[in-house]
Amino acid sequence: ANSASGDWSAATPRGTLPDFRWTRRSLMSFAGVSVVDSAKHCTCDTSAVYAGADSGYHLLMVRDYSRTKVQLPTGESATTGLFTVGEYDWYIEYYPNGENPNCRDFVSLYVTRHTLYDCEGEEDVEAKFSFSLVDQLEKHKPVYIHGTNKTCTFSSSAPSWGSDRFVRRDALERSAHLKGDCLTIRCDIMVVCKDHKIEDAAGTVPDINQHFGHLLQNKVGADVTFEVGGETFAAHRCVLAARSKVFMAQLFGPMKEGATTSSVIQIKDMEAKVFRALLSFIYTDSLPAMEKDSMEEDEMSEVMDEGREEAAEFEMWLQWLEDLFVAADRYDLQLLKLICEKQLSEHISVSSVTSTLALAEKHHCCGLKEACLKFIQVQSPSCLQTVMATSGWDHIAVTYPWVVKEFIAKLASNQRK
């Protein structure tokens, strides 16, 4: 199966880090349930499928998660039965140990359009899709859904798209999503109408985010320039002001900088790749993939083995995400801040928890702070000693002593229970 780039819990090229986007959609029709309880046993109940619906969701129930993790090594999957959305047949691939060695610490998920492989003339299908855990209720509301960065083309040569890093296994196993060694994953699919004349007649509005993305790329009408990290970025004052109160004040209010539209606004304490992602989100409501450093893969392989390279890449992604979280807070982009917060909450580790906790406290992010404290609470005594022996913990104790008091109170409360 092939895949391509996309975003949050959605389409990503195999072996790369995820991108993220929130978008709007209509209510989904129920498209059946599949149950996986071992590598050999998978059942699919599609009795509730709504034939012809152009959007629907399928539930993948994983029973005895621990056994599937043992039975299915990296690169091997359990596959659901077929279900129908938009008059097309689909199935889901579940990799409990990752689809490839680069994501072996993650659960990988892919959705595949079922095709007749001896029929080369089969038409391509344009669709958007998303994966989420079924008890993440806020992700199933009509207003917001995890969606792909763009419409995906499911073809006979590329029938499969997905997320190779849907969730870290250690984070999943510590979370409330895994109950009684079971979890349920929801896959939403929205098939894009093929007849554009019908769409136009129905008054369907073109993808405004795509249009604004093109506007950012081609720079037509740009009237303000920023210099960040030695790079310059052309943008449109009205777009920035409409999206951010901070940019509104900076470009049109008392904080206005520069008397002419040709002035260059300097932004310090921010990397160019972070500002570029910030601009992309402002124009498209979409978070692009993290830019890779200029070092070539061959050069990287000379200085570290595959495992260390993967760990280094993941650490770079986390740092980029933290920097973007700071930038979102700086420019009062609350949705972007929330997206970063959720991802940081899901990727807390013993090595990163103190820096994440300090970041949450500094930027008044209660949700991220609570996630860090809960993570520390459930650690073994040895891991807890490791956390408290770091310089990051010393920094928290000196800079935010009330956080230490809150943590001690939580531990005391747990002991009383």
N, C-alpha and C positions, 0 to 999 in steps of 0.2 A: 504494500500500500504506500502511496505517496502522500505527502502533505506539503503545506506551504505556509507562509508567514501569516500571523494574525495576532490575537491578543487575549486578554484576561480570560482564563479557562477556555480558550478557544483555539483558533488555528495557529499553530506554530510549526516552523520547519523542524524536522527531527534533529535533536542535538543542540537546540538553541534555547535561550531564555525566553520566558513569555512576555508578550506585550498585553496591554489592557485597554478596554473601552467599555463605556456604559452607553446604552442607547435605549430608545423607546420602542415598544412593540404592542401589538394587540394581544388579547387573551388567547392562550394556546388551548387546543383541543387535546384530550388525553389519548395517547397512542400506545397503550398497553404497558405491560410489566414483564421484565425478564428477571429470573432468579439464578444466581451463580452460587454454588456451594462447594465446588471442587473443580479441578482442572478438567475433569471428564464430564461433569454434569451441569448443564445449563438449560433451563426451560424458559419458554417465552409465551406469555398469554396476551394475545392481541385482540381479544374479544371486544374491547372497548374502542377500537380504532374508528375514527370518523373518515370514511372514504372520501377522497377528493379535497379534504381540508388542506389549505396551503401552509398551515402552521400547526405544530403539535409538539407534545413532549412525551418522552418515553422514560420509564423508571427502571433503573438497573439496581436490583437488590443483591448485595453481596453477603451471603451467609457464611459463617465460619471463615472470616477474613484471614485468620492466622493460618488455616490450612491452605487456602489459595496462595498465600505468600510463600509457603514451603513448596507447594507442588508446581508453581509457575516461576521458574528462574527468569532473570533478565532476558528480554527478547521474546518471551512466550506469553500468550494471552488466552483468556477465556472470551468467547464470542457469543453474543446474544443471538436469539432467533430473529427473524425478519419482522419488521413492523413498517407500517405505511404512513407516510406524511406527504401531502402534495401529490398523490397518485404515484409516488415512487417508493420502492422498498429500500430499507436501511437496516444496518446492524451496527452494534457498538463493540469495540475491542477494549478489553480491560487488562492492563498490564500491572499487576501488583508490585513488581520489582523493576519497573521502568521498561520502556520500549528498546532502549539501547544502553550501553555501558555509561554513556555520558549523563544519564538520568537514572541511574540504578537506585538512588536513594528516594525516588519519587514514585508515585502512582501515575501511570500514563493512561490517557484515554483517547480513543479515535472513533469518529463516526464515519461509516463507509456507505456509499450508495451501492446497492446490489445491482450488478450488471451481468448481462450475458456476454461472457468474454469472447465467444465466437462470433459476436455481432459487432463488427467494427463501426457500423453506421449508427449506433445508438447516440441519441442527442445528449449534449452536455446539460447539466442541471445547475442553475445558479441558486445558491442558498446561503443563509446565515445560520449559525448555530451557537450554542453555548453549553457548558457543563457547570453544574453546581451541586452542592449537597442538599438533600431534600429538606433538611430542617433549617436551612438558611433562608428563612421566609422573606427577608427583605430583598432577596435576589430574584424572587418570583413575581413581584408586583408588576402590574402592567406599565407603570411609569419607568421603572429601571430594570434592566436585565443585562447580564453579561453577554456581550455580543462580539462579533468579530470585527476587526479593523476594516474589513471590506467584504463584499460579497464573494464567497468562495465558489470556484467552478469545479464541480464534481464531474469528471469525465472518465472515459474508459481507461485512459492512461494515468489519470490521477484521481482515483475514486475516493480517497481517504484523506481527511483532514482531522487535526486534533491537537491535544495539549500533551506534550511529552513530560511536562512538569506540573501536573494538575495540583498535586499537594505532596508535601514531604511526608514520608511514612512516619517519621518520628513525631511530627506535629499532629498528624492524624491520630496516631495511637495515644497521644496525650489528651486529645480533644474529646468533647462531649458528642462529637459526630459518630464516634464508634461506640455503639451501645450493645452490650452482650455479644461482642465480637461480630457485630453486623453493622453495615452502613448501607445507605440508599443514595444513589447518584441520579440526578435528573439531567436529561439531555433535551434541550429545546432546539427545534429546527424550524426555520421559516424559509419556504421555497419562494423565490422571487418570480413574479409573473413573467411568463415568456413573451406574451403578446403586448408589446409596448403601445400599440394603438389602443388596445383596451384600457391600458393603464392611463394613457392620456385622456381618453374619453371619460374615464371615471374621475378625472381630476387629481390623479396622484401627483404629489409634489416631488420634484427631483431631489436627490440627496444633497441638501444644502451644506452638510459638512464636507462633502467631496468638493463642492464648488469653492468653499472658503479655503480648503486645502490647496487647491490650484492657485487661488489668489495669493496665498502666502508664497508658493513656489515661484510663480512668474513675476511677482513684485509689481504688477500693474497698479498704478495709483498709490504706491507706497509713499508716505509722507513723513516718516520718522525713522531714524537709524540708531541702533544701539551698538556699542562696542563692548564685547564681553570676552575676556580671556584672549585678547589679541585678534578676535574675529569680529566682523561687522554683520549686523542683521537688519534688513529692511522690513518695515512693518507698516500697518495702517492704524493711525491714532484712534479712529472711531471704533474699530474692531476691538482694540485693546481696552479702550475705555468702557465699552459695552459689557465686557466680560469681567473686568476687575475694578473695584472701587479705588484701589491704590493707583492703577494706571489712569483712571479718571482724574484723580486729584493731581497726579504728576504731570499729565499732559494738558489738562484744561482748567485745573483749579489753582489754589494758592501755591501748590508745590510745582507749578509749571516750570519746566526747565527749557531754556533756549528761546530766543525771540523769533527765530525763523524755523521753517519746516526743514531746513537743511542741516540743522544742528545735530550733533552726535551726542547721545546720552551715554555716559560711561556707567557701567554696572560692575561694581567690584565684589569680591568675595563670592564669585560664582563661576563655575566652569562653563565653557562654551557649549558642551554637549548637554548640560543641564538646561541652559537657557533655550537651546534649540528644541528640546522636548517640551519645555514650558510653552513656547510659542505654538508648537504643533497642537498641544492640547487646547490652547485658547481658540485656535481656528477650527479644530475638527472634533473636539470632545473625545479625542483618541490619544492614547499614550503609545508612542512608537517604541520599537525595540531599542535597547541601549546600544549606543554606538560602540563598536570595538576599537581598542587602541590601535595605533598605526603599526605596532609590531606584527610582523607576519607570523603565520602559524609555524613556518619552518624555524624561525628564530626562537619562537616560544618553546618549541619542542627541544631545542638545544639546551635550554636552561632548566627545564623541569619535565618530569614524566607526565603521563596522561592524567593520573589521579590528582597530582598537584596542580596541573593546568586547569582541570575542572574546578577544583576548590578555589583557585585564584580567580577564575572567571566568575564564580558564584559570589565571592567576596566583593569583586568589583561591581557586580550587579546590585548587591545590597547597599554598597556605598553610594552608588548612583541613585538608588531609590531613596535613601536617607537625604541626600542633597536635594532631590526633587521635592521631597516632603517639606524641607526647609523653605525652598523657593515658593511652593504653593502657599505656605503660611505667610510668607513675606508679601505676596501679592493678593492675599485673601481669595484664593481659588479653593473654595471649600470642598467641591466635589473631587478635585485632584488630590487634595489633602486626605480626604476620606479613602480614596483608592489606595494611596501610598500607605496609609495607616493600616488598612486591612491586610495588605501584602506583608508589611513589616510584622504584623501580629502573627501571621501564619508562618513566618520564617525565623522565629526567635530561636537562638541556640545558646549553649553555655558560654560560648566565646563572644557572643554579640549582645547578650541580654543587658549588661550594664550600660553599654553605649546607647542602646535603644531606649532604656529607661531614662537616662539623662536627657536624651533627645525629646522624649515625650514630656518630661517635666518642664524643660526649657520652653517648649512651644505649647504648653497647656493642653495637651492631648490626653484626656482622661481615659479614653478607650484603649489606647496603646499602653499607657501606664498600667492599667489594670491587667492587661494581657501579660506584661512583663512580670508583675508581682505574682500572678497566678502561676506563671512558668517557674519562677524561683521556688514557690511554695511546694510544688510537687516533685522537686528534685531529690535525689538520694543525698544522705549526709555528705558523702565524698564529693559529689558534684556541687553541693551547696558550699562546701569549704573551698572548692576551686573558684567559684564565683566570688566569694567574699575575700579571696586572697588577691584578686586582681586590682590593678591601679584604678580601673573604672569604678569599682565599688568604693575605693577610698575617695575618689572624686565626688561620688554621690553623697558619701557620709559628710564631707566637708562643705559641699556646695548646697546640697538639699537634705539637711539632717532630718527634716520632717518625714521624708520618704522612708528612711530607715525606721523611724518610729511607727509609721503605718505598717511596714512589713512585719515588725515585731508584734504589733497588735494582731495582725492576721494570723501569725503563727500561734500566738497564745489562744486565739479564738478557736483554731483548729484543734488544739490539744484539749480544750474544754469539751469540745464535741466528741 
